[in-house]
Amino acid sequence: MTPGTVRDLLLARAGDDRPGLLVEDAAWSWREIVTESAARTAALTSMLTPDRPPHVGVLLDNVPELAFLLGGAALGGQVVVGLNTTRRGPALAGDIARTDCQLVLTDAAHRDLLPEDVGVPVIDADSPEWEATLAGYQGTPAPAREATPGDLVMLIFTSGTSGEPKAVRVTDAKITIPGLMLADRFGLGPQDVVYVAMPMFHSNAIMAGWAVGLAAGATLALAPRFSASGFLPDVRRFGATYANYVGKPLSYVLATPERPDDADNPLRIVFGNEANEGDIADFARRFGCLVVDSYSSTENAVVVQRRPDMPPGSLGWPLDGVRVLDPETGRETPAARFDADGRLLNAATAIGELANTAGAGAFAGYYNDPAAEAERMRGGIYWSGDLAYRDAAGWIYFAGRSGEWLRVDGENMATAPIERILLRHPAVSEAAVYALPDHVGDKVATALVLRAPLSAEELWGFLAAQPDLSVKAWPSVVRVLETLPRTATNKVLKRSLRDLDAGLGTTWTR
């Protein structure tokens, strides 16, 4: 399989009149996509100062303009900076400044997110003025240039769950390689429709969605934003055979009312990461498709794959070079030991940080952030910032983020194993465990979102019946909420849980 470049993949479709893009009731052929993309790169070239980085901030939902701008960047050598639509004001202006954007394209739906003076020109991408500008470049051929797999195509920000978002350098190869690999793995081709509802300012939508459709020569169907109630109608309307996700979308779709004909749809493959075991199985059963979940990050340097024979609760099998290391010594942690009830006996030594000992993998570095890059790449090893442990057979188990340790009565605990136990209860849809300060150390707190009624007494009784739950891991405080605070890519903002208004939801203590 020869990766080539995104430019190569686009130009290979320049004469293709099959459907290439569907958005709501509008459609474009692949030929039209390449034509529109060429017009964008020509227009941007005329606006950008050549002696500065050719970076263009894009603050849009999954609309056709974003797809054409991405194609134009690949054809002409510009760099799309994916601006997060949940950021606003000074924070958003800071993202624009530190990624050296020369201009920003947005629309009426997002213009108010920007401060009055953002420091660079702002173009309204749904305005008559932009339409007139593009009209002057219609029919312009793609510029002749030598594209390479190492070319920078995008800057994508990390989710910011553990601090200020960092701009990840997304090279050509970081798009083409996963696109071609997934298209080949799932047997996708021109007959397929790839449905992308995850935000395209994030890596999952680009590498597991847009890139897959491009590599397969399939039709791309975009939803401006993810909608749980709109998911199945969209799949049917577009004839989608493949969809991608990150975080909790499977759970949100499963929370919609079940119907006897849910499995009557064209969907074959759903691929993503961070879904829990119960949701993966329930989604596959209810909608009659294969769900494949894999661990990865925006940086794409550490990959753990789920396999059919993996034990319950496991994250999956690590790819070559992926290890669980002690961040202080750099040595591999010992295998986890469990008692007869499945309780982890050596958490203090077995839990370490997921790392890629083979180097950076697909990580091409952060833009304008040498300190963060050095922190990730210590001693030639990529450190993910995620806690994990491994069993004697080598299976990996997620234990939370590196800042999510709890210390209860002198004992270190990780949050993810407690969350997995809480999610066993059929009434619990989502669970987030976090620390609240105690007199000495922490007390365990959890926030729950329910799919069915549950009382405090029923929860305590359920927890008492779980043999692998340590007494010290019992939540002292439980908050039942309508929703959990999340990033745009569905990652829980645990630091926000500690600061939530005490009047929100229902609180149980024990």
Summary of the structure (lengths in Angstrom):
residues: 510
radius of gyration: 23.4
end to end distance: 57.9
largest distance: 72.7
contacts: 1718
relative contact order: 0.09
helix: 29%
strand: 26%
